[in-house]
C-alpha cells in the first residue's frame, strides 16, 4: 500500500498514499534530507525549488517503512 505514490516520473506534484499516521522524508541523490512531513496528501517539487534528478522518498508508518525512487522532470 505504501507503494502507491504517483505520478513517477513527475513534473511537479506527487500524490502520497492515504495511510493513517504516514510520515515521509525526501532525500536527494547524495542522501541529504531535503524535506519531510506528515499529514499531507501531496508533495510539490516546484514549491521546494528542486532540480531535475532522482530523489528517494522514504515512507514511514508505525508498522512499516519503505523507500521509493522518484524522478523529477522540471518542465
Phi and psi in degrees as a GROMACS rama.xvg file:
@    title "Ramachandran Plot"
@    xaxis  label "Phi"
@    yaxis  label "Psi"
@TYPE xy
-71.7497  -11.0936  UNK-2
-79.5995  -4.71553  UNK-3
-82.2046  61.4716  UNK-4
-107.17  127.465  UNK-5
-152.771  158.52  UNK-6
-78.4005  157.551  UNK-7
-147.64  109.05  UNK-8
-70.9904  162.087  UNK-9
-124.37  154.569  UNK-10
-110.508  11.6431  UNK-11
171.638  -79.2437  UNK-12
-93.1977  132.722  UNK-13
-114.5  129.334  UNK-14
-87.8625  132.807  UNK-15
-97.1656  157.021  UNK-16
-61.8967  145.006  UNK-17
-90.788  77.2026  UNK-18
-118.928  133.405  UNK-19
-61.6119  132.775  UNK-20
73.7872  23.0166  UNK-21
-74.7481  130.637  UNK-22
-120.601  139.805  UNK-23
-131.856  154.887  UNK-24
-135.104  136.601  UNK-25
-113.664  123.87  UNK-26
-118.077  145  UNK-27
-82.2444  -175.457  UNK-28
-64.3766  -22.1565  UNK-29
-89.6378  -4.13081  UNK-30
93.7753  0.950531  UNK-31
-72.6229  134.809  UNK-32
-70.08  122.086  UNK-33
-96.6417  -44.6821  UNK-34
-158.228  157.916  UNK-35
-153.625  167.092  UNK-36
172.615  -177.249  UNK-37
-153.449  163.823  UNK-38
73.9488  9.50826  UNK-39
-105.938  153.028  UNK-40
-99.8391  -13.3103  UNK-41
-147.282  157.544  UNK-42
-121.217  128.926  UNK-43
-104.963  103.398  UNK-44
-61.2776  -31.2263  UNK-45
-65.9648  -43.4352  UNK-46
-71.876  -21.1031  UNK-47
-79.692  -11.0297  UNK-48
67.2005  38.6851  UNK-49
-87.0008  151.764  UNK-50
-86.6694  159.185  UNK-51
-63.7506  124.001  UNK-52
-178.219  -178.607  UNK-53
-95.402  128.558  UNK-54
-112.632  160.116  UNK-55
-111.018  124.699  UNK-56
-106.08  118.77  UNK-57
-101.431  125.011  UNK-58
-109.822  129.578  UNK-59
-132.61  131.634  UNK-60
-128.396  179.573  UNK-61
-63.5959  -29.4958  UNK-62
-95.7325  -29.2576  UNK-63
-154.389  156.609  UNK-64
-138.296  149.064  UNK-65
-149.296  158.262  UNK-66
-120.997  140.926  UNK-67
-130.257  135.293  UNK-68
-82.0544  128.851  UNK-69
-118.863  131.188  UNK-70
-101.476  123.627  UNK-71
-106.208  122.33  UNK-72
-111.59  105.605  UNK-73
-77.9751  99.0842  UNK-74
